[in-house]
Amino acid sequence: MSRRMLTLVLKRLQCSGLVERTAYAEVPPCVEYSTHSLGASLLSAIEHLAAWSSEHHTGIRRHQDAYDKSATQCVTGMSNRSSFVCSFP
């Protein structure tokens, strides 16, 4: 993730009330982010999602591989198919 993308994501999280941003008047500039109480309330849901993902990893991976295989069959003449596949590093 680029620094710019991280900044954009953090701004959206701040805008939604999920994180708080504290800027310090220092040289070089220093900014600190912390979880807002609203964001902390998501922790339980995120933990459940992570547990579900871990439990179903094999099935998810099998579907990703099947999608990747069918996507490469659909994309003819492409030497670099990475932008068309479902797999994640």
Phi and psi restraints in degrees (value plus and minus 20) as a CYANA .aco file:
   2 SER   PHI     -95.9   -55.9
   2 SER   PSI     141.8   181.8
   3 ARG   PHI     -80.3   -40.3
   3 ARG   PSI     -60.1   -20.1
   4 ARG   PHI     -83.4   -43.4
   4 ARG   PSI     -64.2   -24.2
   5 MET   PHI     -84.3   -44.3
   5 MET   PSI     -61.9   -21.9
   6 LEU   PHI     -79.9   -39.9
   6 LEU   PSI     -63.7   -23.7
   7 THR   PHI     -80.4   -40.4
   7 THR   PSI     -64.3   -24.3
   8 LEU   PHI     -83.7   -43.7
   8 LEU   PSI     -62.3   -22.3
   9 VAL   PHI     -84.8   -44.8
   9 VAL   PSI     -64.2   -24.2
  10 LEU   PHI     -83.1   -43.1
  10 LEU   PSI     -58.5   -18.5
  11 LYS   PHI     -83.8   -43.8
  11 LYS   PSI     -59.9   -19.9
  12 ARG   PHI     -86.7   -46.7
  12 ARG   PSI     -59.5   -19.5
  13 LEU   PHI     -85.6   -45.6
  13 LEU   PSI     -58.6   -18.6
  14 GLN   PHI     -85.8   -45.8
  14 GLN   PSI     -64.5   -24.5
  15 CYS   PHI     -79.9   -39.9
  15 CYS   PSI     -55.4   -15.4
  16 SER   PHI    -103.9   -63.9
  16 SER   PSI     -24.1    15.9
  17 GLY   PHI      62.7   102.7
  17 GLY   PSI      -2.9    37.1
  18 LEU   PHI    -110.0   -70.0
  18 LEU   PSI     -48.4    -8.4
  19 VAL   PHI    -152.1  -112.1
  19 VAL   PSI     136.5   176.5
  20 GLU   PHI    -132.5   -92.5
  20 GLU   PSI     123.7   163.7
  21 ARG   PHI    -135.1   -95.1
  21 ARG   PSI     110.3   150.3
  22 THR   PHI    -141.6  -101.6
  22 THR   PSI     101.2   141.2
  23 ALA   PHI    -123.9   -83.9
  23 ALA   PSI     113.6   153.6
  24 TYR   PHI    -126.6   -86.6
  24 TYR   PSI     116.6   156.6
  25 ALA   PHI     -99.5   -59.5
  25 ALA   PSI      59.8    99.8
  26 GLU   PHI    -152.0  -112.0
  26 GLU   PSI     144.5   184.5
  27 VAL   PHI    -142.1  -102.1
  27 VAL   PSI      99.1   139.1
  28 PRO   PHI     -89.1   -49.1
  28 PRO   PSI     141.0   181.0
  29 PRO   PHI     -78.0   -38.0
  29 PRO   PSI     123.6   163.6
  30 CYS   PHI    -147.3  -107.3
  30 CYS   PSI     110.5   150.5
  31 VAL   PHI    -148.4  -108.4
  31 VAL   PSI     118.3   158.3
  32 GLU   PHI    -146.2  -106.2
  32 GLU   PSI     116.0   156.0
  33 TYR   PHI    -133.2   -93.2
  33 TYR   PSI     121.9   161.9
  34 SER   PHI    -159.9  -119.9
  34 SER   PSI     139.1   179.1
  35 THR   PHI     -95.2   -55.2
  35 THR   PSI     108.7   148.7
  36 HIS   PHI     -99.0   -59.0
  36 HIS   PSI     140.9   180.9
  37 SER   PHI     -78.1   -38.1
  37 SER   PSI     -54.7   -14.7
  38 LEU   PHI     -84.0   -44.0
  38 LEU   PSI     -62.6   -22.6
  39 GLY   PHI     -86.8   -46.8
  39 GLY   PSI     -58.1   -18.1
  40 ALA   PHI     -83.7   -43.7
  40 ALA   PSI     -49.1    -9.1
  41 SER   PHI     -88.8   -48.8
  41 SER   PSI     -35.9     4.1
  42 LEU   PHI    -102.1   -62.1
  42 LEU   PSI     -33.8     6.2
  43 LEU   PHI     -75.0   -35.0
  43 LEU   PSI     -65.2   -25.2
  44 SER   PHI     -80.7   -40.7
  44 SER   PSI     -64.7   -24.7
  45 ALA   PHI     -83.5   -43.5
  45 ALA   PSI     -60.4   -20.4
  46 ILE   PHI     -86.1   -46.1
  46 ILE   PSI     -59.6   -19.6
  47 GLU   PHI     -83.4   -43.4
  47 GLU   PSI     -60.9   -20.9
  48 HIS   PHI     -84.9   -44.9
  48 HIS   PSI     -61.7   -21.7
  49 LEU   PHI     -83.1   -43.1
  49 LEU   PSI     -62.5   -22.5
  50 ALA   PHI     -83.9   -43.9
  50 ALA   PSI     -60.9   -20.9
  51 ALA   PHI     -85.4   -45.4
  51 ALA   PSI     -63.4   -23.4
  52 TRP   PHI     -80.1   -40.1
  52 TRP   PSI     -65.4   -25.4
  53 SER   PHI     -81.3   -41.3
  53 SER   PSI     -61.8   -21.8
  54 SER   PHI     -84.5   -44.5
  54 SER   PSI     -62.7   -22.7
  55 GLU   PHI     -85.2   -45.2
  55 GLU   PSI     -52.2   -12.2
  56 HIS   PHI    -127.4   -87.4
  56 HIS   PSI      -4.9    35.1
  57 HIS   PHI     -74.9   -34.9
  57 HIS   PSI     -64.8   -24.8
  58 THR   PHI     -82.0   -42.0
  58 THR   PSI     -65.5   -25.5
  59 GLY   PHI     -86.0   -46.0
  59 GLY   PSI     -61.0   -21.0
  60 ILE   PHI     -81.7   -41.7
  60 ILE   PSI     -65.8   -25.8
  61 ARG   PHI     -83.5   -43.5
  61 ARG   PSI     -59.7   -19.7
  62 ARG   PHI     -81.1   -41.1
  62 ARG   PSI     -62.8   -22.8
  63 HIS   PHI     -88.3   -48.3
  63 HIS   PSI     -58.5   -18.5
  64 GLN   PHI     -81.9   -41.9
  64 GLN   PSI     -64.6   -24.6
  65 ASP   PHI     -83.0   -43.0
  65 ASP   PSI     -61.3   -21.3
  66 ALA   PHI     -84.8   -44.8
  66 ALA   PSI     -60.5   -20.5
  67 TYR   PHI     -83.6   -43.6
  67 TYR   PSI     -66.2   -26.2
  68 ASP   PHI     -77.5   -37.5
  68 ASP   PSI     -62.8   -22.8
  69 LYS   PHI     -84.3   -44.3
  69 LYS   PSI     -64.2   -24.2
  70 SER   PHI     -91.0   -51.0
  70 SER   PSI     -52.8   -12.8
  71 ALA   PHI     -86.8   -46.8
  71 ALA   PSI     -57.7   -17.7
  72 THR   PHI     -91.1   -51.1
  72 THR   PSI     -48.3    -8.3
  73 GLN   PHI     -92.3   -52.3
  73 GLN   PSI     -50.8   -10.8
  74 CYS   PHI     -99.3   -59.3
  74 CYS   PSI     -50.4   -10.4
  75 VAL   PHI    -115.4   -75.4
  75 VAL   PSI      74.2   114.2
  76 THR   PHI    -112.6   -72.6
  76 THR   PSI     124.2   164.2
  77 GLY   PHI      56.7    96.7
  77 GLY   PSI     -10.1    29.9
  78 MET   PHI    -119.8   -79.8
  78 MET   PSI     103.1   143.1
  79 SER   PHI    -102.5   -62.5
  79 SER   PSI     -48.7    -8.7
  80 ASN   PHI    -135.8   -95.8
  80 ASN   PSI      85.4   125.4
  81 ARG   PHI    -117.3   -77.3
  81 ARG   PSI     -15.9    24.1
  82 SER   PHI     -78.7   -38.7
  82 SER   PSI     -49.8    -9.8
  83 SER   PHI     -99.9   -59.9
  83 SER   PSI     -25.2    14.8
  84 PHE   PHI    -130.6   -90.6
  84 PHE   PSI     -21.9    18.1
  85 VAL   PHI    -121.4   -81.4
  85 VAL   PSI     141.9   181.9
  86 CYS   PHI    -111.4   -71.4
  86 CYS   PSI     -38.5     1.5
  87 SER   PHI     -83.1   -43.1
  87 SER   PSI     126.3   166.3
  88 PHE   PHI    -141.5  -101.5
  88 PHE   PSI     126.2   166.2
